[in-house]
Amino acid sequence: MRKITLGALLLFATGLILVQSCSKSGAGNNGGDKSDNTFDRKALLTNMSANIILPAYTSFQASASALNDAVIAFNSSPDAAKLTAAQNAFTAAYKQWQSTSEFDFGPANQINFRVSVNTYPADLSQISANINSGAYNPGLLANLAAKGLPAIDYLLFGAGADNAAILTQYTTDSHAANRKTYLAALALEIKTSATTVLSSWNGAYKSTFLSADGTDVGSSLGQLVNQLVYDYEIIKNYEIGVPAGVQSMGTVFPQKVQAYYSKTSLQLTLLHIQAMQNLYLGKSAAGDGLGLDDYLAKINAKYSDGKPLNDVIKAQFAAAIAKLQVLTDPLADNIRNNPTAVTAAYTELQKLTVLLKTDMTSSLGILITFGDNDGD
């Protein structure tokens, strides 16, 4: 079966004609006064940028820097303690990534940040080839699934049966020096990219983001909503659907879960969807600010049964999270041994996809501008 990666999803999306949401069956049923121009979109964008987006990028850059430092320390004199420290720094960075990946527009989009950081499953053959040859070119398409967090996940957690075996790969193995060089290159690449994106946001881009306060294609709200929906589909399709066989013609691929080797897949998925929920609500450490929920409430958007659309979306977030919380890590083992529960979680995620991608965007008058190819 053709290997499915986030990179492939990006390539498919690039250059496609702008399309509407996956289904227009909900359009016209959502109600809502789209002519109501009294909602303060600039205030919403201000809350999003100051309290959600910038803190996410700041935290990820810090965690990426900490991971890079831990890798440098480990490479200088590999031992069990430094390996554990590098693993812990990696886990912290991967967790923070879950609150960052949905902002892949503007500076992040310009450097293909999301696919560079988190295209999975890792391509073990390409990783081995890079190590054996001692050569690594991050710009090659062949290396898209041989870098970023998934590749480091393998290098720090999957290169041996346990930490003792992993440690030998960096000490006595014939390719130990190449492996350390490769690991260092991957960690530095993530740190450098994170620093570039954060610097752009702290520079001119924040003003650019705030000034584009319409709902048209290219507006900040349009980009934000598109990336919210796109990144949410990554949860549904790639974190759950493909590994569980729901979107792979019934064939399960447990090894294709995110963070397969560190066995933190479910933790990451829960953090990911909770970050999506917070973005929708405008919720951050600073408090409950203006979010998409407030926008839908202001325009009195309705679901097809006449209920407030915002209430329906919030309830479905809760339902999907509850089904995910029934599962346990390693998620791959749940897919093998408890497929009914995994499928139940997918079903609730699918329901939320339609609400976000069709009902919400239709109510807000925002076009979905990425390729609509997932069959929902």
N, C-alpha and C positions, 0 to 999 in steps of 0.2 A: 504494500500500500504506500502511496506517496506520502512522504514525511510532511506533516503539517506543522508549520512554525508561525510565530507572529510576524516574522519577516515576510513570509509568503503572503500573509494577510495584508501587510502594508503594500507590497508590490502590486497586489491585485487592485487595491484601492487607488493607487497613484494614477492619475490621468483619466479616471473615469468621468463621464458626464455627471453633472449634479443630478441627484435623484431625490425623489420624495421619500418619506418614511416607508418602511417595509410594507405597510398596508394602509390604505386610506379608508378602511372600513370604519375606523373610529372617527374620522374627520366629519364634522357636522354633528356628531353625537356628543362632543365634549362641551358644547356650549361655550360660555366665556365671552366677555366683551373685549374682543381684540382691539376695539377702537379706544379703549380706556388708556389714555396716555399719562395718567397721573401717577403710575407706579414709578418710583425713583430707581431706574436701572443703574445709574451711576453710583448710587449708594450701595446697591447690591454688588457691583463690580469692586467697589472700594473695600467692602467687607471680605469678598472673596480673595482679593489680591493681598490685602494687608494682614488678614487673620488666618487665611487658609493656605493660599498658594505659596507666598513667600516663606512662611514658617516651614512648610513641607520641603521646599527646595533647600532652605537653610539647614534643616535637620538632616536631609539626605546627604548634602555636601559634607557635613560634619562626620556623619557615619561612614561615608566613603573615604574620607581622609583618615579616620581611625582604622578602617580596614587596611588601607595602604600602609599605614605605619606598622600595623601588626604583621603584615606580610614581610615588610622590610626587616623587622626584628626576627621573625621566624627564619627568613632566608640567611641572615647573618650567622646564625648558629642554631640549626634546627634541633629542637628537643621537644619532649612531650608537653611541657608547660607552654611553650611558645606556640605549638600547634593548637592546643586548646584555646589559647588567647586569640589566635587568628580565626578559629572556628566561631568563637563567640562574637568577634567583631563582624564577621561575615553575616551571622544570623541577625545581628542588630541592623546592619545595613539593608538586608533583604526585607526585614519587617518595615523599616522606614520607607522603602521603595513602594510599598503598597499604598501609601498616602500621597505618592508623588506621580505615579505613572499616568494618572488621568489628565495631567496638564501638558500633554504632548502637542502643544501648539506654540506659535511664536518662536522664541529662541530654541526650545526643545525640538520642534519640528525641523528646524533648519539643520540640525546636526543628527537627525534620526535617533534621538536620544532613547526613546522607549525600546526600539528594536535592538539597539546596540547594547542596552543594559540587560534586557530580559527576553531574549528569544530562546525558547525551549521547546522540546527537550534538547539537551546538549548533544552535539554531534561528536561522539567518542572517537570515531575513526579520524575525523579531521583534527581533533585535539591530539591524538596519538601521532598523527603525521607531522603536526607542527612541532611537537616535542622531539620526535626522532630526527627531524631535519635541523632543528635548532633555528628555524626561520618562522616568523609570524608577521603577516601583513594584515593589519586590522581593516584595511579598506577593501579587501577581497570579499565578494559576496559569499564565497565558500566558507569564510570564517564567521559568518553571521551567527551561526549556532555553535561556534567554538570560542566564544568570548563572553564577556559580561558575567552577571551573577550565576547563571546556570553552569557555565564552564568552571567557575571557581567552586561552585557547589560540588562538582565532581572531583576537582583537584584536591579539595580539603577534606571531603567526606567519602568519596567513592573510589579513590585510587588504591584502596586496600580493604581487607575484610574488617579491620579495626584500626585504631590509632597507631598501634605499634607497627602494623603492616604499612600504613600510610607513611609513617615517618621514614621507613627504609627507602621509600621512593624519592625522598629528598636528601638522603645521606649516602647510602651504599649502592643504590641502583646505578647502572651504567649511564643513565640519562638524567641523573639527579641535578646536575648543573643546568641542563636545558630546561628541566621542569621548573626549577626555581626562577629562572629567567622569564619563562612564559607566565608563571603565576604573577610575578612582579609586574609584567607588562599589562596584564589584564586588570589588576588592581589599580594601577596608575591611570589607565585609560578611563576607568569609571570615575575616579577622582577628578581628572582633568575635565571630563565632559560635564560633570556636576558643577564644577567651579565656573565653567564657561556659561552655562545656563543661568546660574544664580547671579553672576556678574551682570548679565544682560538684563535680568529683572531688576536688579538694584540700580541699573543705569537708566537708559532711555526707555526701555520697553514698558516699564510700569505706567508711564504717562501715556504711551501709545495704547496700552490696554484700557485705561480709564477713559480715554477720549473717544474710543469706538463704541459708543453706548447704545447703538441701535439694535435691531434684530435681523438685519439683512445678512446675506452671505458675506463673510469676512468680518462681521462685527465681533466684538469680544464675547458677547453672550452667545452668539451663534457658534463660535469656535469652542467655547466652554461646554455648551450643551452637546455638541457633536462629539467631543472627546469624552464626556461623561458617558454617553451612550456607547461609543466605540469601546472604551475601556471596560464598561460593564459587560459587553458581549465577550470580551476576553475571559472574564470570570466564568460566564455561562458556557462558552464554547470550549475553551482551552484548559481552564483549571478543572472543569468538571465534565463537560459533555464528551469530548474526544476520549479522554482516559477511561470514562465509564462506558464507552461504546454507544452512547446515545446518538452521537453525531459521527460515528465511524462504522455505520452499517452493522451494528450489533457486535462488532469485534472490540473487545476491551483492550486498552493499552495502559495498564497501571503505571508503567515506566515513563509515561509522557506527562505525568503530573508535574506541577511546578515544585522545585526544591525536592526532587526525588531522593537524592542521596543524603541530605541532612534531615529528611523525614519531618519537615515542618510545613508540609503542603496545606493542611487544613488551617493551621494557625494563620498562614499567609492569606488564604482565601477569606477567612473571617475578618482579618484586618482590612483587606481590600474592599469588601462590600460595606463594612462599617465606615470606611473613609468615603465611599460613594454616598452613603446615607448622610453623613455629616455635610458633604458638599451640597447635597440636595436641600438640606435644612439650613445651610449657612452657619452651621455649628462649629465652634472651635474652642480652643482653650480660653479665648477671650470672652466666650459666652455664646448665646444664641442670637446671631445676627441675621440680617436679611438673606434669604435664600430663595431658591426656586419655589419652595412651598409657599412663601409669602406672595410671590408673583402670581401663582395659580389661584390663591385665595383672593387676591385683589381683583382679578378679572372674573372671579366667580366661575371658574372652569368646572364643568360637570362631567361626570362619567356617563356612560350610556344608560345607566339605570337611574340617573338623576342625582346620585350622591355626589358630594364635592370630590372632584378628582384628586385633590391633595390628600384627603382622608384615605382614599382607596390606595394611593401610592404608598403612603406611610404604613398602612396596614400590610401591604404586600412586602415591603422591606422587612417588616417584623416577621412575617411568615417565612420568607426565604432564609433569614438569619436563624430562625428557630430550627428549621430543618437541617441547616448546616451544623448547628450546635449539637445535634444528635450524633454526628459522626465523630471519629477520633483519628488522631495521627498514629501511625502513618496512613495517609489517605489511600495510598496504593493498596494497603491491606484491606481497607474497607471496600474498595472496588472489587477485590478478589472474593472477599468473604461475606460482605453485607451489601450486595448490589442493589437490593430493593430500597434501602435507605438512601443510597447515593442517587438513585433515579428519582426518588421522591424530592430530594433537594433540588435536582435539576428541574423538575416540573415547576416548583415554586419560583425558581430563577427565571424560567421561561415566561411565566405570567408577568413578572416584573419587566421583562424586556419589552413586551408589547405596550405596557403602560408608559414606560419612559420613551420608547422610540417612536410610538405612534400617537398616543393620546396626549402626552405632555407637549411634544413638539408641535402637534397640530394646534393645540390650544394657545401656545406661545407664538405661533406663526413663524417657526424656525425650520428651515430646510435641513434634512439630513444630507450631507454632501459627501459621505464616503460610500464605497461600493456596497450595495445591498444584496449580499450573496449567501446569507446564512439560512434562508428558507423559513424564517419565522413569520 
